[in-house]
């Protein structure tokens, strides 16, 4: 049976710490970020994310949870494909099933029928909703190469679970309420929900520019 083997680059953790310190120095010295962007908190979150991605033992555990949650039923196995993981995998070496398919980000949609494009889109949308509200786990690396389309079996394959995040039921309930407030154009509800979830701290600038949008606080 074909397998995929993921081997960690030696001393990558030391390199990450060094790179983060350099980035913090550049952003601070160059005054790239506007006031109120909470550089230290953002850098700490980025560092935590990168360190988690270097723990292949944790990734193996996340992979197993997705395997159980998304392929436990026959109906699900007809839509999704998650590789099995070797239980002997370590923090530095991860061994898993090799999945066939082409990365979604590299597929030319011009050669696909509308039906096939609809199938891919519906799989991705269903996956997103089930990750959030059923598994309460999500692959947070926004890379379309982590999703493989198996044209022969018409299944969506998932790979790379290093950036998987888990969420509590309380957090997801609050997040859903925030989403509802946004859909209802409820400004006060959005602010209250954002403060409760920690998206806002209450110390933001009165006017914050986000892209071409201005958000009044």
N, C-alpha and C positions, 0 to 999 in steps of 0.2 A: 504494500500500500504506500502511495506517495505521501510524504509529510513535508511540512514547512518548518524550518528550524530558524529561530530568531536568537542570535548570539549578541550579547551586549559588548560594545566597544570598551576595551580596558580603560579604567580610570575616568569614565565618563562623568561620574558624580563630581569629582574635583573640578573638571572642566566646566560643568554647569554653574557651580558656585562662583568660579572665577569670572565667567561670562556675565552672570547677573550683577556682580559688583561693578564690572566695567560699564554695563548698560546704565545702571543707576547713576554712576559718575557722569556719563555722557549727557543723560537727560537733565541732571541737576546743573552741571556746569554750563551746558548749552542753552539752558532755559527753554527747552523744547516744549515742556508741558505747561499749561496755564495753571494759575493758582487753584487750589481746591481739588486737584486730581488724585490726591492721596497716593503719592508715588510709592512709599514704603509698603502700604497695604497691598497695592497692585503687584509690586515686585515680590512680596511674600507669597501671594496667591500663585503667581507665575512659577516661583521656585518650588512650591509644594506640588504643583501640577507636573513639573518636569521630574521631580524626584519620584513621584508615584509612577510615572511612565518608565522609570528605570527599574522598578520592582516587578520582575517577570512572574514571581510567585503570586503576587497580588493580581496580575493580569490573568494568570491561569484560573484563579478563583472567580474572577469576573466572567471569563469566557465560559466556565462551567455553569454559572448562573444563567447566562443568556442561552446556553445550549438547552438547559432544562426548561426555561421559561418560554422559549420560542419554537422548540421542536418536540415538545411533549405530546402533541396531538397530531394525528395524520393530516388534518386540514391545515395545520400550521406548516408541516413539513412540505406541503405542496407549494407553499409561498416563500418560505425562508430556509436558508441553509446556514448553520453555524458549525464550525469545525469542532470535533472532539479534541480534547487536550490530554496529553500524556501526564499521568499523575507523578511521574518522576522528574518533571520539569523543575528547575531551580530558579533562584533569583536572577541569575545571569544567562540561563539557557532555557528557551521555551520551545517545546516540540508539540506540534498540533497537526491536524489533518490538512492536506493541501486541497483547497477548493478550486474547482474549475470556474471559468467565467472571465468576463472582461470588465475592467474598471468602468463604472458609469461615467466618470469624468473624461474618458477617452473614447467613448462610443459616439459615432457620428449619427445623430438622430435623423439626418436626411435620408438614410438608407433603411430606416425603420418604418413600419406601418404605424398608423395612428393607434391601433389596438395595442401594439407592443409598447409604444410610448406611454399609453394610458396605464398599462399593467405595471410598468416600472414606477410611475408616479404614485399609483395607488398603494404599491408595496411600501414605498418610502414614507408616505403619509401615515399609513396604518402602523408602521414600525415606530415612527415618532410618537404617536399617541399611546401606543402600548408600552413603550419604554417609560414614558412619563407617568401614566396613570395606572398601569398594571404591574410592571416590574419595578417601577420607581428607581430605575437605573438608566443611564444614558451614555452612549459613546459621545464624548464631547469634543473629539477632534474633527473639525469641519472639513474633512478631506474626502472628496468623492471617490478617491482611489481605494478607500476602505469599504466600498460597496461594489460587489461583483454581480453582473447580470449573467446568469446561465441561460443562454438562448435556447438550448436544447430542452432543458427541463423547465424553463420559464420560472426560475426561482431567483430570489435575491439573496446573495451570499454576504455574510458579514465577517470582516477581519479587522484586526488591530483593536484590542480592548484595553490598551495601556492607559488611556485617558478616561476610563469609565468612572462616573460619579454616581453615588447612591443618595437618595433623598428620603427624608422621613415623610410619613403620611401628613403630619402637621404642616410641613413646609409646602407640600403639594396642594393641600387644601387652601392655604394662604395664597399660593401662586395662582390657583384657579380663580379665587375671588378677585385678585388683582387684575387678571385677564378679563374678567367679567366687567369690572369697573372701567377698564379701558374701552371695551366694546360699547359700554353705555355712555361713554364720554363723561364719566363721573370723575372730575378732577380731584376733588377732596378724597374720594375713595382710592384713587391711584396713589396720592401722596401718603395716605394712611397705610395702605397696603405695602408700599415700598419701604416705609420706615419700619414696619413690623417685620418684614423679611430681611431687612438689612441692605437693600439696594440703595437707600438714602440714609444718611446719618443725621440729618438735620443741621449739618454744618456747611452745606453746599453754598456756593455763591448764589446771590439772589437771581441772577440770570445766567444760565449755563448754555453755551452754544454746543449743539451736537450736530455735526455736519452742517446742513443748511437749515436746521430747525432751531428755534429758540424756545427753551423751556423755562417758564416763569416759576420761581419758588416763592 
